[in-house]
Amino acid sequence: MNGPEGDLLDWHGIDWATREENVRRLRQRIFKATQEGDLKRVRNVQKLMLRSRSNTLVSVKRVSQQSSGRKIAGIDGERAATPKARGELAAEVHRSSQPWKARPVKRVFINKEKTKVVHLGDGFDFLGFTVRRTGGKLIIRPSAAFCKRLRARLRTEVKALNGANAEAVLRRLVPIVRGWAAYYRGVASTTTFASPDPYMWRLTWSWARRSHPKKSRYWVADRYFGKFHPSRRDRWVFGNRNSGAFLPKFAWTGIVRHQLVKGGASLDDPALMEYWRNRRRRKAPPPMDKTSLLLAVRQQGLCPLCKQALIAGAEYEPDSPRQWINWFAASKKMLHKHHFTYRRNGGGDERNNLRLVHSECHRQHHAGDGKRTTTTC
């Protein structure tokens, strides 16, 4: 687990399940020693963690492969965007005898916040929510300001799509709808969810009419609107007839109450492994396409290739609508439907022939095929 293993590193040949397990055990040892108050053992295991080859590899993977800022160069102006570069970075970091000391990028001065005390009956806005006591109950709803901001975002995006095709419209709008709805689905949002749909319909209808000014209304409606959702009878759903993809409606989102984490519970506590496993099982899944959702449930939320969570940090949720939108936009790139029997060998898209894997794991899997990573499978 520790010590040098040579400078040449095949990034695609790393057994990530074993590496992640090594790091998890070290974290658990640190947690247990901390609980017992054995500070000497805490320091010893921390030093062992810093010398751990597995820890170096996992750290490089998260920074250069999983982080949302992986494409942005650091203070040294360098990026590790290829398997070779990641392997070289891991080797360089592991050779270093001294721990890397972080340096500040930019000093930011924060003005003194303007605060005021209000009665709960009057309510207040916080992180996009309006909190108010009504009829003896505390009600949390999406704030009016954020609803207004959503409409402005939808309007701006659709306006920028003039001249684009339906696939581009869906690619831009679906993450916004799913992300915004996912952020607010844990509060009293039923009435709010019904509000943006008519506005979004007008935007997409206007876009379709502008795209085909010489066609009739009936032609436009037949081309871009229909009963795309397999289990809903709504015929005014915007979609792409070539691919079958469609724009979900806010009102389709069910309300799912958030379950609080037990006070003091830690992912590094070996005694709570069953608690976290059950919590992941009961946790409401993020809204995604039906096939991906069924595959994720069947796999218990794990990638079968690396045995790690399909969604890193799945125990926690994004903290804002923007983060949710970015998550959904990136999820199509992060996850891949892998075929047990490749399509070039006659395999089909039936669910029993599919498994959901990380895109990086998928590329790593096919690196051993002796074929290009772009081969359809």
Beta strands, then each sheet from edge to edge (+ up, - down):
strand 1: 124-126
strand 2: 129-134
strand 3: 137-142
strand 4: 225-226
strand 5: 237-238
strand 6: 335-339
strand 7: 354-358
sheet 1: 1+ 2- 3+
sheet 2: 4+ 5-
sheet 3: 6+ 7-
end
